[in-house]
Amino acid sequence: MDASTDVRIERLDGVLAITLSRPQKKNALTAAMYRQLREALALASAEASIHAVLLEGEGEDFCAGNDIADFVQLARQAASFEQTEVWRFLTALVGFDKPLVAAVRGRAVGVGTTLLLHCDLVYLADNARLSTPFVDLALVPEAAASLLLPARIGFVRAFAMFALGEALDAHAAVELGLANAALPAAELAPRARAAALALAGKPPLALQSTRRLMREHAPLQAVLAAEGREFAQRLMSGEAQAMFQAFMARRAPGR
C-alpha cells in the first residue's frame, strides 16, 4: 500500500492512521479502496506494535458512500456478493479486534455512516452530517446497521434515516450516542489523534478484551450475512438500476 492509492496509512506511536484520500470524489469508496481498507485492517490486526486504528477522510467530506459507478459495474457482472471487495471489507470490519477511532468532517453518507457504528470512539466536526439513504437507491442497509443503528438510536429514528433519508447533524449525533463530541473543525484531528494515542498507551490485551466483551461478533456476522443476501438481490433489481442511472445522470457534466 503506497501513497499513490486512494487510502493512505501512517504509523504513529502504536496507532495505524488510515486516511481516505479521494477528496475530488468526496472519498466515495471504490472496489480498490475497499480492498485497501481491508488490507490496512489486516495489517493493524497482525502487527503487535499497533494497538489502535484512527480513520480519517481527506478534504471537506469524510465519505460520500459507495461509488455508484462501482454499483452499476457489480450489477452488470452479476457476481456473487460474497466475492466482492465491499463484502470482504465489511466482514473484516465486523470482526476487527482492536480499537477504532474515527474523525469525521462534512458528509458521511451510507457506508460512511454505517462503518462508524463499528468505531469505539467517534469525533465529529461541527459541520458533520450523517445519513443512510439506502432506500433512495433502492437498496438496504449493510455493515449490520439494520441491527446496530436501531439499537443505538431507537427504531423510529433509525427507520427515518434508512427510509426517509433523514440526516443527523453533529450535535444530534452526539446527543443520540453515535459520537463522543462535536468540535470546531480545527480541533477535530488533534482530538481524535490524541484519543487514539491514549488508547495505544493502554495495556493492549486488557483493552482488546474489554472491546471484545462489549461487541458480540457472532450476532453481527449473522445480521451482516442476511443483509448481504438482501443487498445482492436489491443491487440486481431493475428498481436499483433505474435509481443508479438517475443518480449518475444528475451528476453528469453540464447537468
Summary of the structure (lengths in Angstrom):
residues: 255
radius of gyration: 17.3
end to end distance: 35.9
largest distance: 55.3
contacts: 859
relative contact order: 0.15
helix: 55%
strand: 16%
